[in-house]
Amino acid sequence: MKSRSIALSIIMMLISITSQAKEPLSDIQQLGKFLFQDKNLSLNRNQSCASCHSLQPAGGNGLASKVVPGFVDPDNVKNGTAISKGSITSLIGTLNTPSIGYAAHSPSFHWSRNAGLFVGGQFWNGRAKDLSEQAQKPLLNPLEMAMPSEQAVVDRIKEDKRYKELFREAYGINLNVAKVDKVFNLAAKAIGEFEKTSVFNKFTSKFDYVLAGKTTLTGIEEQGLKLFNGKGNCAACHTSETTRNKNGELMLPLFTDFTYDNIGLPRNVKIPNNPEPNLGLGGRSDIAAIDPEGNEIGKHKVMTLRNIALTPPYGHNGVLESLEQVVHFYNSRDTLGAVWDNTDSRFGESGWPQPEVPQNVNSSELGNLGLSPEEEKAIVAFLKTLTDDYQLWGLDSRVPPDSPPPFLISP
C-alpha cells in the first residue's frame, strides 16, 4: 500500500511538470480559463463552468480516474448520480452532464443533405450551434448558473478588477465603457477558445500511441477493436477510422459522427422528481416546426467515446451506470427480457425497461448484436484504451511518463 502511494505521488508530480510544459495559452484563452473557473458568474456565487466540467480528475476505480480529468461533474462520477446541481440548489435539471472533452471538434449544427441527418452542434440536443453559443447558455439557465440577464453577468465581471486587464490584453477593449452585449459575447468566445486548447483535446490515449507505433494493444484490446468495428457495430456511429482533411492533414478518429439517435434508453426514475423524458432534438421548437411527423423526437447527440471510461453514468439521462452495462444494453436491449424500471434489482441482468421515448428507436444497428459475455468484455477493454494521458497511467515502459503527445492535432 505504501509503495502504491509513493508511485501515485510520483505520477502526480509528473502530471504537474507535464502541465507546466504545455504550450502557453493565448491572451484570449487565458481569459477563457479564468472565466471558466469563476464561481462569481453564477447567481449565488457557488457554481462555475468547472463545477460541472471539472478540470481535475474525478476519482474512482483505477489509476487513470485518479490522474486524468474527464471534464464532467465529479459528484456524478463518485455518487453515480445523473443530474448536476445548479446555483439554485433546489432546482433540478433532467439531463446527464456531458463531457466537454473534444467538444471543440464538433461541427456547427446543420442539416447534412448527403447524410439526410442533422449533424453537429453542442449539448445533447444540439441547441447551441458552436462552442461560443454553448458557453452563453449555462450562464442564463435557471437550472445551471442562473444569472438573470447578460447585464447581470457583465456586472459580475466588472466587479473583479483583474478582468479589466484580461479583457484589454485579450481584445483591446476598455471593460468600463464597452457595451453589455459585446462584453457578454466576448466572454463566451473566450471560454470557447479555452475549450479548443490541448487541455481538452490531448490525443494522448493508448489508442493514439498505438496509431503512432509507440506501443501495442493487448490481445483482449485487439479483439475488442475488431468487435467494435465489426460484430458490435459500434463504429457505425462512433467512427474509428483515421482520415485526412481537405488540406491533407491527419485527422484522428473522434469516435463520433456527431449525429443524433434514439438508442431506446429506458427512463431513469432515479432522477429527483422523476421528470418527463427529454425529447432531445425533436423537443426543440425550431426542429419541431420543420418536422411535423416527429422524426427527430427522442434523438440525442452521439457523443465522443474518448475518455469514456472516466465519465459515468452514461446516456443522456444517466440510466446506465458502467461501461459494462452500456455494452450489455447495446447487445441485448431487444433480447434480454423486461423489467419495470431501473430500480429493479434485475435491471440489466434479466431485463430492460421499455424505451422512455418509443418513437424513432434505432432497431437496425443495435439491440440484438449476439455478442457473448467474453466479447462484451473485450469491447469494454478496448474502450478503456481511449483514456488520455496514457503515458502517466499506463505504466508502459514503451511510453514513459515524459513521452510527448504522439500527434499534434488542433480543432
Legacy VTK file of the C-alpha trace (Angstrom):
# vtk DataFile Version 3.0
C-alpha trace
ASCII
DATASET POLYDATA
POINTS 411 float
0.000 0.000 0.000
2.839 2.381 0.876
4.683 1.702 -2.385
1.479 2.323 -4.338
1.002 5.639 -2.541
4.571 6.658 -3.366
4.052 5.687 -7.007
0.875 7.772 -7.185
2.728 10.745 -5.664
5.444 10.453 -8.306
2.851 10.307 -11.068
1.068 13.381 -9.705
4.401 15.244 -9.677
4.972 14.235 -13.291
1.490 15.492 -14.171
2.358 18.866 -12.664
5.602 19.037 -14.637
3.861 17.952 -17.845
1.106 20.546 -17.370
3.679 23.316 -16.968
5.430 22.171 -20.154
2.351 22.523 -22.383
2.194 25.258 -24.985
1.284 28.638 -23.477
-2.274 29.877 -23.749
-3.054 32.951 -25.815
-4.417 36.057 -24.093
-7.948 35.131 -25.162
-7.530 31.567 -23.916
-6.128 32.820 -20.596
-9.207 34.979 -20.187
-11.381 31.997 -21.070
-9.635 29.831 -18.476
-10.254 32.460 -15.804
-13.923 32.827 -16.755
-14.354 29.042 -16.937
-13.426 28.709 -13.263
-15.160 31.823 -11.882
-17.987 30.935 -9.479
-18.918 34.604 -9.144
-20.577 34.349 -12.540
-23.425 32.329 -11.009
-26.399 33.733 -9.101
-25.286 32.530 -5.677
-21.556 32.670 -6.451
-21.318 28.919 -5.993
-21.002 27.456 -9.495
-18.653 27.857 -12.435
-18.297 26.034 -15.731
-15.695 23.890 -13.977
-18.221 22.800 -11.345
-19.909 20.519 -13.886
-16.920 20.129 -16.219
-14.106 19.738 -13.735
-10.503 20.285 -14.785
-9.441 17.876 -12.051
-9.653 14.067 -12.019
-12.982 12.884 -10.647
-11.508 9.857 -8.878
-12.838 6.351 -8.909
-11.525 2.871 -9.513
-8.230 2.543 -11.323
-5.205 4.794 -11.636
-6.457 6.618 -14.736
-9.512 8.008 -12.931
-7.243 9.452 -10.254
-4.899 11.280 -12.612
-6.903 12.120 -15.760
-9.808 14.620 -15.879
-12.942 13.571 -17.754
-14.403 17.113 -17.769
-17.631 16.046 -16.119
-19.224 16.611 -12.711
-17.083 14.738 -10.155
-20.052 14.335 -7.829
-21.920 12.436 -10.530
-18.949 10.146 -11.081
-18.444 9.458 -7.375
-22.124 9.067 -6.479
-23.464 7.564 -9.696
-25.957 10.414 -9.994
-27.012 11.738 -13.370
-28.001 15.321 -12.635
-25.744 18.187 -11.560
-26.805 20.783 -9.025
-27.240 24.333 -10.198
-26.564 27.602 -8.426
-30.114 27.393 -7.070
-29.718 24.005 -5.434
-33.456 23.383 -5.097
-33.892 23.376 -8.886
-33.089 20.124 -10.665
-32.458 19.510 -14.358
-33.280 16.420 -16.402
-30.122 15.585 -18.339
-26.792 13.947 -17.561
-23.915 16.420 -17.749
-21.841 15.511 -20.826
-18.080 15.832 -21.013
-16.716 18.799 -22.935
-13.551 16.926 -23.821
-13.108 17.109 -27.605
-16.346 19.123 -27.947
-14.366 21.679 -29.941
-14.198 19.233 -32.857
-17.954 19.131 -33.340
-19.013 20.990 -36.491
-21.601 23.730 -36.254
-25.162 22.452 -36.119
-26.522 21.864 -39.617
-28.595 19.622 -41.859
-26.431 17.326 -43.953
-28.015 16.764 -47.342
-25.623 13.913 -48.072
-26.447 12.027 -44.890
-30.049 13.204 -44.642
-29.441 13.924 -40.945
-28.853 16.756 -38.519
-25.188 16.946 -37.565
-23.048 18.807 -35.052
-23.787 21.499 -32.513
-23.396 21.385 -28.750
-25.475 19.909 -25.902
-27.469 16.680 -26.103
-29.990 18.304 -28.471
-27.594 20.492 -30.449
-29.341 23.697 -29.417
-26.065 25.656 -29.445
-24.509 25.857 -32.881
-20.931 26.191 -31.604
-18.742 26.495 -28.502
-19.273 30.230 -28.090
-23.044 29.865 -28.061
-22.731 26.851 -25.771
-20.774 28.912 -23.253
-23.544 31.528 -23.087
-26.464 29.276 -22.251
-25.485 27.863 -18.809
-24.848 31.384 -17.529
-28.508 32.313 -18.057
-30.122 28.918 -17.478
-32.094 28.958 -14.175
-31.198 25.276 -13.665
-27.483 25.995 -14.026
-25.670 29.236 -13.211
-28.989 31.100 -13.087
-27.893 34.654 -13.798
-30.976 36.745 -14.646
-29.544 38.609 -17.635
-26.494 39.424 -19.715
-26.284 42.687 -17.793
-26.027 40.781 -14.513
-23.199 38.623 -15.897
-21.272 41.648 -17.131
-21.792 43.443 -13.797
-20.199 40.470 -12.032
-17.295 40.541 -14.473
-16.734 44.232 -13.784
-16.685 43.575 -10.028
-13.368 41.774 -10.394
-10.602 44.256 -11.196
-8.478 41.530 -12.774
-10.880 41.296 -15.697
-10.137 44.877 -16.757
-6.585 43.887 -17.653
-7.545 40.465 -19.019
-10.120 41.896 -21.442
-7.724 44.654 -22.509
-4.967 42.130 -23.243
-7.311 39.711 -24.990
-9.460 42.084 -27.029
-8.017 45.575 -26.643
-11.244 46.923 -25.139
-11.988 49.100 -22.149
-14.258 46.989 -19.983
-15.721 50.036 -18.261
-17.180 51.558 -21.429
-17.812 48.536 -23.668
-21.443 47.648 -24.363
-23.017 44.842 -22.366
-23.766 42.587 -25.317
-20.221 42.959 -26.627
-18.643 42.022 -23.291
-21.009 39.085 -22.826
-20.324 37.723 -26.304
-16.568 38.198 -25.990
-16.579 36.427 -22.626
-18.379 33.444 -24.161
-15.994 33.470 -27.112
-13.020 33.361 -24.722
-14.446 30.339 -22.920
-14.920 28.625 -26.275
-11.331 29.407 -27.257
-10.098 27.906 -23.990
-12.078 24.750 -24.775
-10.161 24.460 -28.066
-6.826 24.072 -26.292
-4.900 20.879 -25.596
-6.301 20.963 -22.053
-9.440 19.376 -23.505
-8.028 17.907 -26.725
-4.948 15.880 -25.852
-4.990 12.852 -28.182
-2.732 11.006 -25.754
-4.707 7.791 -25.225
-3.175 4.346 -25.562
-5.060 4.074 -28.845
-3.234 7.183 -30.109
0.163 5.837 -29.075
-0.713 2.581 -30.859
-1.569 4.521 -34.023
1.813 6.231 -33.739
3.566 2.873 -33.449
4.771 3.544 -29.904
3.037 0.594 -28.229
0.616 -2.245 -28.974
-2.814 -3.375 -27.882
-3.150 -6.428 -25.680
-4.886 -9.485 -27.046
-8.249 -8.656 -25.482
-7.979 -4.988 -26.538
-7.222 -6.046 -30.115
-10.210 -8.379 -30.050
-12.333 -5.542 -28.698
-11.269 -3.218 -31.530
-12.198 -5.834 -34.145
-15.583 -6.346 -32.489
-16.052 -2.562 -32.198
-15.582 -2.214 -35.944
-17.363 -5.434 -36.842
-19.865 -7.593 -34.992
-20.518 -4.991 -32.289
-21.330 -2.367 -34.953
-20.124 0.411 -32.639
-18.247 2.185 -35.432
-21.495 2.742 -37.331
-21.927 5.896 -35.232
-18.679 6.060 -33.245
-16.384 6.219 -36.254
-12.906 4.847 -35.603
-11.036 5.447 -38.853
-8.088 7.793 -39.245
-8.664 10.165 -42.156
-7.193 13.302 -43.709
-8.892 16.641 -44.217
-9.018 18.713 -47.405
-5.535 20.046 -46.666
-4.108 16.570 -46.300
-3.697 16.945 -42.559
-4.093 13.872 -40.361
-7.469 13.596 -38.648
-7.531 11.186 -35.741
-10.812 9.390 -35.006
-13.098 11.159 -32.559
-15.329 8.103 -32.125
-18.470 10.000 -33.075
-20.138 11.023 -36.314
-21.794 13.979 -34.482
-25.290 12.850 -35.499
-28.399 12.218 -33.368
-30.038 8.930 -32.471
-32.642 7.335 -30.224
-30.968 4.210 -28.862
-34.025 3.296 -26.803
-32.708 4.151 -23.365
-35.112 3.395 -20.506
-36.386 6.164 -18.284
-34.155 6.955 -15.320
-36.629 7.064 -12.451
-33.786 7.775 -10.022
-33.592 11.380 -11.211
-35.122 13.563 -8.482
-38.824 14.221 -9.076
-38.805 11.674 -11.913
-39.252 14.282 -14.688
-40.866 13.535 -18.026
-38.419 12.175 -20.613
-36.418 14.745 -22.523
-37.386 14.608 -26.205
-33.934 15.602 -27.404
-33.502 17.017 -30.880
-37.204 16.663 -31.673
-38.127 18.504 -28.497
-36.646 21.748 -29.804
-39.334 24.129 -31.029
-37.318 25.108 -34.100
-36.838 21.470 -35.120
-40.442 20.542 -34.316
-41.614 23.340 -36.615
-39.897 21.730 -39.616
-40.509 18.140 -38.520
-44.305 17.773 -38.262
-44.067 13.982 -38.415
-41.834 13.881 -35.325
-38.965 12.012 -36.948
-36.422 13.677 -34.638
-38.244 13.022 -31.352
-36.176 11.089 -28.827
-32.887 11.587 -30.644
-29.849 12.748 -28.697
-26.341 13.537 -29.845
-23.836 10.764 -30.455
-21.062 11.803 -28.072
-17.356 11.038 -28.428
-16.090 7.882 -26.754
-12.731 9.423 -25.947
-12.228 9.274 -22.170
-15.495 7.352 -21.867
-14.128 5.219 -19.018
-13.870 8.369 -16.881
-17.398 9.703 -17.301
-20.082 7.527 -15.665
-23.044 7.425 -15.552
-23.892 7.078 -19.230
-26.539 8.185 -21.683
-28.423 11.466 -21.890
-30.339 10.557 -18.727
-27.546 8.676 -16.946
-29.575 5.480 -16.647
-26.589 3.211 -17.403
-24.078 3.030 -14.578
-20.983 1.403 -16.082
-19.272 0.653 -19.377
-20.110 -2.990 -18.892
-23.792 -2.090 -18.600
-23.606 0.154 -21.667
-22.157 -2.578 -23.880
-24.606 -5.129 -22.485
-27.524 -2.794 -23.239
-26.424 -2.250 -26.838
-26.010 -6.001 -27.209
-29.204 -7.231 -25.536
-31.762 -4.403 -25.463
-34.238 -6.358 -27.576
-33.498 -9.889 -26.341
-32.848 -9.856 -22.603
-36.384 -9.633 -21.285
-38.298 -6.936 -19.436
-38.239 -5.291 -16.005
-40.373 -2.386 -14.836
-37.713 0.287 -14.264
-34.084 0.860 -13.276
-34.780 0.450 -9.551
-35.444 -3.257 -10.141
-32.577 -5.408 -8.829
-32.768 -7.373 -12.082
-32.169 -4.257 -14.214
-29.647 -5.136 -16.896
-29.360 -8.712 -15.719
-32.639 -10.362 -16.674
-34.316 -7.496 -18.478
-34.501 -3.879 -19.605
-37.422 -1.450 -19.208
-39.215 -0.122 -22.267
-37.642 2.861 -24.091
-38.550 6.154 -22.454
-39.351 7.558 -25.916
-40.701 4.746 -28.138
-40.660 6.818 -31.327
-37.739 6.531 -33.743
-35.835 3.881 -31.763
-32.826 2.611 -33.706
-33.582 -1.085 -34.115
-31.360 -1.728 -37.133
-27.934 -1.059 -35.643
-28.209 -2.211 -32.030
-30.318 -4.177 -29.596
-29.606 -7.714 -30.793
-25.900 -7.959 -31.575
-25.362 -11.560 -30.492
-22.204 -10.821 -28.524
-21.015 -13.361 -25.967
-20.097 -12.225 -22.427
-16.419 -12.573 -23.374
-16.943 -10.402 -26.447
-18.672 -7.729 -24.358
-15.662 -7.716 -22.012
-13.325 -7.310 -24.973
-15.187 -4.226 -26.214
-15.017 -2.707 -22.729
-11.270 -3.398 -22.641
-10.860 -1.572 -25.944
-12.943 1.399 -24.778
-10.544 1.825 -21.869
-7.695 2.389 -24.338
-9.368 5.685 -25.293
-8.426 7.341 -21.987
-5.966 10.240 -22.341
-2.597 10.681 -20.606
-1.677 7.042 -21.172
1.947 7.981 -20.585
1.029 8.824 -16.994
-1.260 5.959 -16.045
-0.429 3.137 -18.452
2.774 2.055 -16.667
4.091 1.080 -20.092
7.885 1.101 -20.469
7.461 1.840 -24.185
5.549 5.032 -23.328
7.320 6.505 -20.273
5.779 9.388 -18.296
7.825 12.035 -20.112
6.618 10.915 -23.546
5.399 13.764 -25.769
1.954 13.556 -27.359
2.085 11.190 -30.332
0.266 13.699 -32.544
-0.340 17.437 -32.518
-3.971 17.963 -33.518
-5.907 21.211 -33.105
-9.642 21.847 -33.638
LINES 1 412
411 0 1 2 3 4 5 6 7 8 9 10 11 12 13 14 15 16 17 18 19 20 21 22 23 24 25 26 27 28 29 30 31 32 33 34 35 36 37 38 39 40 41 42 43 44 45 46 47 48 49 50 51 52 53 54 55 56 57 58 59 60 61 62 63 64 65 66 67 68 69 70 71 72 73 74 75 76 77 78 79 80 81 82 83 84 85 86 87 88 89 90 91 92 93 94 95 96 97 98 99 100 101 102 103 104 105 106 107 108 109 110 111 112 113 114 115 116 117 118 119 120 121 122 123 124 125 126 127 128 129 130 131 132 133 134 135 136 137 138 139 140 141 142 143 144 145 146 147 148 149 150 151 152 153 154 155 156 157 158 159 160 161 162 163 164 165 166 167 168 169 170 171 172 173 174 175 176 177 178 179 180 181 182 183 184 185 186 187 188 189 190 191 192 193 194 195 196 197 198 199 200 201 202 203 204 205 206 207 208 209 210 211 212 213 214 215 216 217 218 219 220 221 222 223 224 225 226 227 228 229 230 231 232 233 234 235 236 237 238 239 240 241 242 243 244 245 246 247 248 249 250 251 252 253 254 255 256 257 258 259 260 261 262 263 264 265 266 267 268 269 270 271 272 273 274 275 276 277 278 279 280 281 282 283 284 285 286 287 288 289 290 291 292 293 294 295 296 297 298 299 300 301 302 303 304 305 306 307 308 309 310 311 312 313 314 315 316 317 318 319 320 321 322 323 324 325 326 327 328 329 330 331 332 333 334 335 336 337 338 339 340 341 342 343 344 345 346 347 348 349 350 351 352 353 354 355 356 357 358 359 360 361 362 363 364 365 366 367 368 369 370 371 372 373 374 375 376 377 378 379 380 381 382 383 384 385 386 387 388 389 390 391 392 393 394 395 396 397 398 399 400 401 402 403 404 405 406 407 408 409 410
